[in-house]
Amino acid sequence: LEKLGILNAKRKLGKLIWFHGSSVGEILSVMPLIEKLEKKKNIKQILLTSNTLSSAKVFNNFKLKKTIHQFFPIDSNFITKKFLNYWKPSLAIFTESEIWPNIILNLKSRNTPLILLNARITKKTYKKWKKISFFSRSIFNKFDICLAQNDETKNYLKKLGAENIKKLGNLKFSETTLKNINKINKNTQKFFDSKKILFGAISTHQNEEIFCTKIHADLKKKYINGVTIIIPRHIHRAPDIKEEIEKIGLKVHLHSSGRKIDNKTDIYLVDTFGETKLFIKICKTVFLGGSLIQHGGQNPL
């Protein structure tokens, strides 16, 4: 309903700053900035929007007093006007490649300052916008400032019509860590201490998990006490992945289950948000998903 502009969260009186990020990575990258802005007395409320359920769940792990989360509205002229009429942001900050024409044009018609933070434009994205260069110029020149991740993005933004561009670097290098998820619990750590972690497979896509489990099976001929950690890109697939792996005779433990870990576990399947870094730390070897399909390896950040 929020995507349709049907809102039930209360808009407080005073200055409101609006951040928008697509999903989990973008939300985590702006959290250090949001946490600092929360301490500013002149800022009465911070609105954080995103497109995915997973990012909303990650947001709920943070204890923020002034900040609320809503889903980003559908980018139609009617819905975006309704959204802006309600929230009336004093400043709008979009992240990475979140370029939504209707809401950008409606923001500027209200003279709302607009920032593109941690901007990222790939060659593929640039080519798409370049096909409609007259239109793209009328959108990109609406940003008051664009803070680019790298020189490539800076050059593409300039070609697309953005005017005030600075290279800032990638904010994901400084993203925050959830305060209540800063270490693996004692029982899980005890299990890993008793095992040889063969490798971790991170951000895997469909069919890649089976490839990883077959590698695990081969390695286990040499390392009898081995376990492999798999963290799928889309964790809603975890039950299907578990079932598929068990069909080939391997034992799987779901991280979210809360059950005691069987010492005979072959695959430790992480199906929660925001804990990837913790498991990467205990893996000497990591496979990055997207590499074995027509997708391209996921960004390590």
Short mmCIF file of the C-alpha atoms (twelve columns), coordinates in Angstrom:
data_MODEL
# 
_entry.id   MODEL 
# 
loop_
_atom_site.group_PDB 
_atom_site.id 
_atom_site.type_symbol 
_atom_site.label_atom_id 
_atom_site.label_alt_id 
_atom_site.label_comp_id 
_atom_site.label_asym_id 
_atom_site.label_seq_id 
_atom_site.Cartn_x 
_atom_site.Cartn_y 
_atom_site.Cartn_z 
_atom_site.pdbx_PDB_model_num 
ATOM 1   C CA . LEU A 1   0.000  0.000   0.000   1 
ATOM 2   C CA . GLU A 2   2.881  2.362   0.725   1 
ATOM 3   C CA . LYS A 3   4.067  1.929   -2.879  1 
ATOM 4   C CA . LEU A 4   0.654  3.243   -3.960  1 
ATOM 5   C CA . GLY A 5   1.021  6.317   -1.789  1 
ATOM 6   C CA . ILE A 6   -1.284 5.024   0.947   1 
ATOM 7   C CA . LEU A 7   0.562  6.152   4.062   1 
ATOM 8   C CA . ASN A 8   -0.117 5.558   7.745   1 
ATOM 9   C CA . ALA A 9   3.156  6.739   9.334   1 
ATOM 10  C CA . LYS A 10  2.949  10.158  10.975  1 
ATOM 11  C CA . ARG A 11  4.792  13.153  9.576   1 
ATOM 12  C CA . LYS A 12  6.169  15.252  12.438  1 
ATOM 13  C CA . LEU A 13  6.303  19.032  12.351  1 
ATOM 14  C CA . GLY A 14  9.627  20.557  11.356  1 
ATOM 15  C CA . LYS A 15  12.536 19.730  9.082   1 
ATOM 16  C CA . LEU A 16  12.468 16.293  7.420   1 
ATOM 17  C CA . ILE A 17  15.401 14.752  5.523   1 
ATOM 18  C CA . TRP A 18  14.573 12.005  3.029   1 
ATOM 19  C CA . PHE A 19  17.002 9.233   2.051   1 
ATOM 20  C CA . HIS A 20  16.245 6.663   -0.641  1 
ATOM 21  C CA . GLY A 21  18.203 3.494   -1.408  1 
ATOM 22  C CA . SER A 22  17.240 0.500   -3.487  1 
ATOM 23  C CA . SER A 23  17.997 -2.384  -1.129  1 
ATOM 24  C CA . VAL A 24  20.105 -3.679  1.774   1 
ATOM 25  C CA . GLY A 25  23.534 -2.519  0.594   1 
ATOM 26  C CA . GLU A 26  22.378 1.025   -0.111  1 
ATOM 27  C CA . ILE A 27  20.538 1.257   3.207   1 
ATOM 28  C CA . LEU A 28  23.587 0.102   5.177   1 
ATOM 29  C CA . SER A 29  25.847 2.541   3.307   1 
ATOM 30  C CA . VAL A 30  23.855 5.597   4.455   1 
ATOM 31  C CA . MET A 31  23.328 4.465   8.056   1 
ATOM 32  C CA . PRO A 32  26.469 6.180   9.442   1 
ATOM 33  C CA . LEU A 33  25.204 9.468   7.981   1 
ATOM 34  C CA . ILE A 34  21.668 8.912   9.288   1 
ATOM 35  C CA . GLU A 35  22.999 8.108   12.760  1 
ATOM 36  C CA . LYS A 36  24.878 11.425  12.802  1 
ATOM 37  C CA . LEU A 37  21.897 13.399  11.514  1 
ATOM 38  C CA . GLU A 38  19.729 11.898  14.246  1 
ATOM 39  C CA . LYS A 39  21.784 13.929  16.748  1 
ATOM 40  C CA . LYS A 40  21.002 17.239  15.008  1 
ATOM 41  C CA . LYS A 41  18.383 19.148  16.992  1 
ATOM 42  C CA . ASN A 42  17.096 21.088  13.985  1 
ATOM 43  C CA . ILE A 43  16.206 17.846  12.163  1 
ATOM 44  C CA . LYS A 44  12.890 16.614  13.526  1 
ATOM 45  C CA . GLN A 45  12.443 13.504  11.348  1 
ATOM 46  C CA . ILE A 46  14.300 11.345  8.831   1 
ATOM 47  C CA . LEU A 47  12.443 9.339   6.204   1 
ATOM 48  C CA . LEU A 48  14.211 6.313   4.708   1 
ATOM 49  C CA . THR A 49  12.652 4.603   1.697   1 
ATOM 50  C CA . SER A 50  13.682 1.466   -0.174  1 
ATOM 51  C CA . ASN A 51  12.292 -0.964  -2.731  1 
ATOM 52  C CA . THR A 52  12.704 -4.328  -1.051  1 
ATOM 53  C CA . LEU A 53  11.295 -6.258  1.902   1 
ATOM 54  C CA . SER A 54  14.806 -7.402  2.845   1 
ATOM 55  C CA . SER A 55  15.990 -3.811  3.355   1 
ATOM 56  C CA . ALA A 56  12.947 -3.065  5.519   1 
ATOM 57  C CA . LYS A 57  13.847 -6.036  7.727   1 
ATOM 58  C CA . VAL A 58  17.445 -4.848  8.048   1 
ATOM 59  C CA . PHE A 59  16.225 -1.360  8.991   1 
ATOM 60  C CA . ASN A 60  14.217 -2.849  11.861  1 
ATOM 61  C CA . ASN A 61  17.480 -4.048  13.448  1 
ATOM 62  C CA . PHE A 62  18.566 -0.455  14.028  1 
ATOM 63  C CA . LYS A 63  17.392 1.471   17.077  1 
ATOM 64  C CA . LEU A 64  16.700 4.920   15.647  1 
ATOM 65  C CA . LYS A 65  14.541 7.557   17.325  1 
ATOM 66  C CA . LYS A 66  13.843 10.006  14.518  1 
ATOM 67  C CA . THR A 67  14.025 7.731   11.480  1 
ATOM 68  C CA . ILE A 68  11.136 5.793   9.961   1 
ATOM 69  C CA . HIS A 69  11.048 3.455   6.979   1 
ATOM 70  C CA . GLN A 70  8.554  3.442   4.131   1 
ATOM 71  C CA . PHE A 71  8.535  1.729   0.747   1 
ATOM 72  C CA . PHE A 72  9.380  3.901   -2.236  1 
ATOM 73  C CA . PRO A 73  6.259  4.947   -4.157  1 
ATOM 74  C CA . ILE A 74  5.522  3.850   -7.705  1 
ATOM 75  C CA . ASP A 75  7.021  6.497   -9.981  1 
ATOM 76  C CA . SER A 76  3.813  7.825   -11.474 1 
ATOM 77  C CA . ASN A 77  3.038  11.535  -11.548 1 
ATOM 78  C CA . PHE A 78  -0.104 11.173  -9.406  1 
ATOM 79  C CA . ILE A 79  1.401  8.897   -6.736  1 
ATOM 80  C CA . THR A 80  4.667  10.829  -6.385  1 
ATOM 81  C CA . LYS A 81  2.771  14.114  -5.964  1 
ATOM 82  C CA . LYS A 82  0.633  12.508  -3.275  1 
ATOM 83  C CA . PHE A 83  3.769  11.182  -1.557  1 
ATOM 84  C CA . LEU A 84  5.532  14.566  -1.621  1 
ATOM 85  C CA . ASN A 85  2.431  16.476  -0.518  1 
ATOM 86  C CA . TYR A 86  2.378  14.336  2.608   1 
ATOM 87  C CA . TRP A 87  6.080  14.187  3.538   1 
ATOM 88  C CA . LYS A 88  7.241  17.614  2.296   1 
ATOM 89  C CA . PRO A 89  10.992 16.838  2.574   1 
ATOM 90  C CA . SER A 90  13.421 19.709  3.170   1 
ATOM 91  C CA . LEU A 91  16.139 17.713  1.393   1 
ATOM 92  C CA . ALA A 92  16.055 14.547  -0.740  1 
ATOM 93  C CA . ILE A 93  19.076 12.249  -1.008  1 
ATOM 94  C CA . PHE A 94  19.011 9.401   -3.543  1 
ATOM 95  C CA . THR A 95  21.750 6.752   -3.612  1 
ATOM 96  C CA . GLU A 96  23.750 5.039   -6.350  1 
ATOM 97  C CA . SER A 97  21.673 4.659   -9.561  1 
ATOM 98  C CA . GLU A 98  18.201 5.388   -8.186  1 
ATOM 99  C CA . ILE A 99  17.008 7.776   -10.911 1 
ATOM 100 C CA . TRP A 100 13.199 8.117   -10.951 1 
ATOM 101 C CA . PRO A 101 12.034 10.812  -13.410 1 
ATOM 102 C CA . ASN A 102 8.579  11.646  -12.040 1 
ATOM 103 C CA . ILE A 103 9.625  12.082  -8.448  1 
ATOM 104 C CA . ILE A 104 12.764 13.997  -9.444  1 
ATOM 105 C CA . LEU A 105 10.753 16.437  -11.574 1 
ATOM 106 C CA . ASN A 106 8.141  16.865  -8.843  1 
ATOM 107 C CA . LEU A 107 10.838 17.488  -6.227  1 
ATOM 108 C CA . LYS A 108 12.415 20.221  -8.337  1 
ATOM 109 C CA . SER A 109 9.026  21.813  -9.093  1 
ATOM 110 C CA . ARG A 110 8.900  22.384  -5.307  1 
ATOM 111 C CA . ASN A 111 12.492 23.670  -5.225  1 
ATOM 112 C CA . THR A 112 13.521 20.810  -2.928  1 
ATOM 113 C CA . PRO A 113 17.327 20.377  -2.846  1 
ATOM 114 C CA . LEU A 114 18.268 17.023  -4.393  1 
ATOM 115 C CA . ILE A 115 21.503 15.055  -3.965  1 
ATOM 116 C CA . LEU A 116 22.673 11.893  -5.741  1 
ATOM 117 C CA . LEU A 117 24.882 10.236  -3.134  1 
ATOM 118 C CA . ASN A 118 27.388 7.445   -3.793  1 
ATOM 119 C CA . ALA A 119 26.415 7.741   -7.457  1 
ATOM 120 C CA . ARG A 120 27.113 4.723   -9.652  1 
ATOM 121 C CA . ILE A 121 26.549 4.675   -13.402 1 
ATOM 122 C CA . THR A 122 27.801 1.622   -15.296 1 
ATOM 123 C CA . LYS A 123 28.584 1.553   -19.012 1 
ATOM 124 C CA . LYS A 124 25.400 -0.471  -19.609 1 
ATOM 125 C CA . THR A 125 23.264 2.052   -17.709 1 
ATOM 126 C CA . TYR A 126 24.931 4.960   -19.472 1 
ATOM 127 C CA . LYS A 127 24.131 3.507   -22.910 1 
ATOM 128 C CA . LYS A 128 20.458 3.148   -21.978 1 
ATOM 129 C CA . TRP A 129 20.170 6.754   -20.847 1 
ATOM 130 C CA . LYS A 130 22.185 7.963   -23.848 1 
ATOM 131 C CA . LYS A 131 19.516 6.622   -26.219 1 
ATOM 132 C CA . ILE A 132 17.155 9.260   -24.818 1 
ATOM 133 C CA . SER A 133 19.802 11.960  -24.318 1 
ATOM 134 C CA . PHE A 134 17.425 14.944  -24.499 1 
ATOM 135 C CA . PHE A 135 15.218 13.430  -21.790 1 
ATOM 136 C CA . SER A 136 18.136 12.205  -19.656 1 
ATOM 137 C CA . ARG A 137 19.671 15.692  -19.618 1 
ATOM 138 C CA . SER A 138 16.402 17.117  -18.300 1 
ATOM 139 C CA . ILE A 139 16.545 14.611  -15.414 1 
ATOM 140 C CA . PHE A 140 20.229 14.541  -14.468 1 
ATOM 141 C CA . ASN A 141 20.571 18.324  -14.461 1 
ATOM 142 C CA . LYS A 142 17.962 18.497  -11.691 1 
ATOM 143 C CA . PHE A 143 20.419 17.201  -9.079  1 
ATOM 144 C CA . ASP A 144 21.981 20.008  -7.076  1 
ATOM 145 C CA . ILE A 145 25.065 17.872  -6.537  1 
ATOM 146 C CA . CYS A 146 26.151 14.377  -7.599  1 
ATOM 147 C CA . LEU A 147 28.738 12.613  -5.432  1 
ATOM 148 C CA . ALA A 148 30.276 9.870   -7.566  1 
ATOM 149 C CA . GLN A 149 31.882 6.601   -6.454  1 
ATOM 150 C CA . ASN A 150 34.554 6.701   -9.158  1 
ATOM 151 C CA . ASP A 151 35.924 8.552   -12.186 1 
ATOM 152 C CA . GLU A 152 33.926 6.425   -14.637 1 
ATOM 153 C CA . THR A 153 30.652 7.454   -13.007 1 
ATOM 154 C CA . LYS A 154 31.794 11.066  -12.824 1 
ATOM 155 C CA . ASN A 155 32.434 11.120  -16.585 1 
ATOM 156 C CA . TYR A 156 29.129 9.410   -17.421 1 
ATOM 157 C CA . LEU A 157 27.169 11.818  -15.212 1 
ATOM 158 C CA . LYS A 158 28.745 14.778  -16.988 1 
ATOM 159 C CA . LYS A 159 27.831 13.332  -20.407 1 
ATOM 160 C CA . LEU A 160 24.265 12.720  -19.232 1 
ATOM 161 C CA . GLY A 161 23.771 16.338  -18.217 1 
ATOM 162 C CA . ALA A 162 24.589 16.472  -14.512 1 
ATOM 163 C CA . GLU A 163 26.316 19.735  -13.630 1 
ATOM 164 C CA . ASN A 164 27.755 19.823  -10.104 1 
ATOM 165 C CA . ILE A 165 29.726 16.550  -9.821  1 
ATOM 166 C CA . LYS A 166 32.304 15.539  -7.228  1 
ATOM 167 C CA . LYS A 167 34.142 12.241  -6.786  1 
ATOM 168 C CA . LEU A 168 33.599 11.085  -3.213  1 
ATOM 169 C CA . GLY A 169 34.501 7.382   -3.304  1 
ATOM 170 C CA . ASN A 170 32.344 4.430   -2.320  1 
ATOM 171 C CA . LEU A 171 30.361 4.857   0.912   1 
ATOM 172 C CA . LYS A 172 30.055 1.087   1.287   1 
ATOM 173 C CA . PHE A 173 33.634 1.064   2.572   1 
ATOM 174 C CA . SER A 174 32.352 2.896   5.638   1 
ATOM 175 C CA . GLU A 175 28.972 1.229   6.058   1 
ATOM 176 C CA . THR A 176 27.793 0.564   9.571   1 
ATOM 177 C CA . THR A 177 27.570 -2.776  11.363  1 
ATOM 178 C CA . LEU A 178 24.437 -3.750  13.230  1 
ATOM 179 C CA . LYS A 179 25.200 -3.269  16.904  1 
ATOM 180 C CA . ASN A 180 23.164 -6.300  17.923  1 
ATOM 181 C CA . ILE A 181 24.727 -8.514  15.247  1 
ATOM 182 C CA . ASN A 182 28.455 -8.132  15.816  1 
ATOM 183 C CA . LYS A 183 29.516 -11.695 16.493  1 
ATOM 184 C CA . ILE A 184 28.477 -15.285 15.926  1 
ATOM 185 C CA . ASN A 185 26.741 -16.800 18.951  1 
ATOM 186 C CA . LYS A 186 28.771 -19.080 21.205  1 
ATOM 187 C CA . ASN A 187 27.168 -22.383 20.171  1 
ATOM 188 C CA . THR A 188 27.610 -21.663 16.462  1 
ATOM 189 C CA . GLN A 189 31.200 -20.531 16.989  1 
ATOM 190 C CA . LYS A 190 31.896 -23.685 18.999  1 
ATOM 191 C CA . PHE A 191 30.611 -25.784 16.083  1 
ATOM 192 C CA . PHE A 192 32.870 -23.987 13.571  1 
ATOM 193 C CA . ASP A 193 35.850 -24.242 15.921  1 
ATOM 194 C CA . SER A 194 35.443 -28.015 15.862  1 
ATOM 195 C CA . LYS A 195 35.319 -28.145 12.049  1 
ATOM 196 C CA . LYS A 196 37.476 -27.333 9.055   1 
ATOM 197 C CA . ILE A 197 35.650 -24.660 7.049   1 
ATOM 198 C CA . LEU A 198 36.289 -25.684 3.447   1 
ATOM 199 C CA . PHE A 199 35.030 -22.444 1.904   1 
ATOM 200 C CA . GLY A 200 32.232 -19.903 1.996   1 
ATOM 201 C CA . ALA A 201 29.903 -19.320 -0.971  1 
ATOM 202 C CA . ILE A 202 28.471 -15.798 -0.806  1 
ATOM 203 C CA . SER A 203 25.602 -14.200 -2.777  1 
ATOM 204 C CA . THR A 204 24.946 -17.379 -4.736  1 
ATOM 205 C CA . HIS A 205 22.254 -17.623 -7.399  1 
ATOM 206 C CA . GLN A 206 20.086 -20.540 -8.529  1 
ATOM 207 C CA . ASN A 207 22.113 -23.592 -9.649  1 
ATOM 208 C CA . GLU A 208 25.322 -22.242 -8.100  1 
ATOM 209 C CA . GLU A 209 24.531 -23.831 -4.726  1 
ATOM 210 C CA . ILE A 210 24.489 -27.319 -6.257  1 
ATOM 211 C CA . PHE A 211 27.837 -26.663 -7.927  1 
ATOM 212 C CA . CYS A 212 29.254 -25.591 -4.529  1 
ATOM 213 C CA . THR A 213 27.875 -28.644 -2.751  1 
ATOM 214 C CA . LYS A 214 29.437 -30.954 -5.352  1 
ATOM 215 C CA . ILE A 215 32.780 -29.242 -4.742  1 
ATOM 216 C CA . HIS A 216 32.183 -29.727 -1.029  1 
ATOM 217 C CA . ALA A 217 31.510 -33.445 -1.543  1 
ATOM 218 C CA . ASP A 218 34.792 -33.827 -3.449  1 
ATOM 219 C CA . LEU A 219 36.775 -31.914 -0.812  1 
ATOM 220 C CA . LYS A 220 35.245 -33.926 1.999   1 
ATOM 221 C CA . LYS A 221 36.926 -37.054 0.661   1 
ATOM 222 C CA . LYS A 222 40.149 -35.459 1.868   1 
ATOM 223 C CA . TYR A 223 38.818 -33.357 4.768   1 
ATOM 224 C CA . ILE A 224 36.366 -35.617 6.610   1 
ATOM 225 C CA . ASN A 225 35.595 -32.943 9.207   1 
ATOM 226 C CA . GLY A 226 34.775 -30.268 6.625   1 
ATOM 227 C CA . VAL A 227 31.820 -27.878 6.468   1 
ATOM 228 C CA . THR A 228 30.881 -25.340 3.810   1 
ATOM 229 C CA . ILE A 229 28.989 -22.084 4.433   1 
ATOM 230 C CA . ILE A 230 26.495 -20.933 1.801   1 
ATOM 231 C CA . ILE A 231 24.801 -17.505 1.870   1 
ATOM 232 C CA . PRO A 232 22.359 -17.168 -1.061  1 
ATOM 233 C CA . ARG A 233 21.781 -13.816 -2.729  1 
ATOM 234 C CA . HIS A 234 18.035 -14.162 -2.161  1 
ATOM 235 C CA . ILE A 235 17.440 -15.798 1.192   1 
ATOM 236 C CA . HIS A 236 13.773 -16.588 0.505   1 
ATOM 237 C CA . ARG A 237 15.148 -19.431 -1.628  1 
ATOM 238 C CA . ALA A 238 16.737 -21.107 1.425   1 
ATOM 239 C CA . PRO A 239 14.058 -23.835 1.940   1 
ATOM 240 C CA . ASP A 240 14.304 -24.866 -1.726  1 
ATOM 241 C CA . ILE A 241 18.115 -24.846 -1.593  1 
ATOM 242 C CA . LYS A 242 18.051 -27.004 1.535   1 
ATOM 243 C CA . GLU A 243 15.708 -29.508 -0.086  1 
ATOM 244 C CA . GLU A 244 17.792 -29.637 -3.266  1 
ATOM 245 C CA . ILE A 245 21.055 -30.239 -1.372  1 
ATOM 246 C CA . GLU A 246 19.537 -32.914 0.841   1 
ATOM 247 C CA . LYS A 247 18.440 -34.815 -2.264  1 
ATOM 248 C CA . ILE A 248 22.086 -35.496 -3.072  1 
ATOM 249 C CA . GLY A 249 22.677 -36.885 0.415   1 
ATOM 250 C CA . LEU A 250 24.264 -33.967 2.271   1 
ATOM 251 C CA . LYS A 251 23.156 -32.691 5.664   1 
ATOM 252 C CA . VAL A 252 22.098 -29.016 5.836   1 
ATOM 253 C CA . HIS A 253 21.647 -26.712 8.827   1 
ATOM 254 C CA . LEU A 254 19.542 -23.546 8.472   1 
ATOM 255 C CA . HIS A 255 21.061 -20.649 10.395  1 
ATOM 256 C CA . SER A 256 17.668 -19.170 11.305  1 
ATOM 257 C CA . SER A 257 16.289 -22.429 12.730  1 
ATOM 258 C CA . GLY A 258 17.700 -21.855 16.211  1 
ATOM 259 C CA . ARG A 259 18.171 -25.614 16.564  1 
ATOM 260 C CA . LYS A 260 21.235 -27.353 17.877  1 
ATOM 261 C CA . ILE A 261 23.715 -27.917 15.071  1 
ATOM 262 C CA . ASP A 262 24.214 -31.579 14.202  1 
ATOM 263 C CA . ASN A 263 27.925 -32.365 14.244  1 
ATOM 264 C CA . LYS A 264 27.464 -34.231 10.939  1 
ATOM 265 C CA . THR A 265 26.328 -31.048 9.152   1 
ATOM 266 C CA . ASP A 266 27.882 -30.632 5.701   1 
ATOM 267 C CA . ILE A 267 26.369 -27.320 4.598   1 
ATOM 268 C CA . TYR A 268 25.676 -24.393 6.925   1 
ATOM 269 C CA . LEU A 269 23.021 -22.340 5.090   1 
ATOM 270 C CA . VAL A 270 22.747 -18.710 6.225   1 
ATOM 271 C CA . ASP A 271 19.215 -17.425 5.641   1 
ATOM 272 C CA . THR A 272 19.241 -14.144 7.577   1 
ATOM 273 C CA . PHE A 273 20.032 -10.534 6.685   1 
ATOM 274 C CA . GLY A 274 23.025 -8.460  7.685   1 
ATOM 275 C CA . GLU A 275 25.359 -11.227 8.883   1 
ATOM 276 C CA . THR A 276 27.425 -11.928 5.764   1 
ATOM 277 C CA . LYS A 277 30.501 -10.103 7.089   1 
ATOM 278 C CA . LEU A 278 30.570 -12.245 10.192  1 
ATOM 279 C CA . PHE A 279 30.796 -15.442 8.180   1 
ATOM 280 C CA . ILE A 280 33.284 -14.043 5.665   1 
ATOM 281 C CA . LYS A 281 35.619 -13.348 8.592   1 
ATOM 282 C CA . ILE A 282 35.809 -17.033 9.503   1 
ATOM 283 C CA . CYS A 283 36.328 -18.262 5.921   1 
ATOM 284 C CA . LYS A 284 39.834 -18.464 4.483   1 
ATOM 285 C CA . THR A 285 38.420 -19.036 0.989   1 
ATOM 286 C CA . VAL A 286 35.311 -17.347 -0.436  1 
ATOM 287 C CA . PHE A 287 33.449 -17.954 -3.689  1 
ATOM 288 C CA . LEU A 288 31.444 -14.947 -4.895  1 
ATOM 289 C CA . GLY A 289 28.138 -15.813 -6.550  1 
ATOM 290 C CA . GLY A 290 26.948 -14.746 -9.987  1 
ATOM 291 C CA . SER A 291 30.234 -15.979 -11.453 1 
ATOM 292 C CA . LEU A 292 28.926 -19.249 -12.880 1 
ATOM 293 C CA . ILE A 293 25.814 -17.958 -14.624 1 
ATOM 294 C CA . GLN A 294 24.994 -15.260 -17.170 1 
ATOM 295 C CA . HIS A 295 24.977 -12.563 -14.513 1 
ATOM 296 C CA . GLY A 296 28.519 -11.573 -13.623 1 
ATOM 297 C CA . GLY A 297 30.088 -11.863 -10.192 1 
ATOM 298 C CA . GLN A 298 28.461 -9.875  -7.400  1 
ATOM 299 C CA . ASN A 299 30.211 -6.752  -6.181  1 
ATOM 300 C CA . PRO A 300 32.383 -7.775  -3.178  1 
ATOM 301 C CA . LEU A 301 31.071 -4.703  -1.337  1 
# 
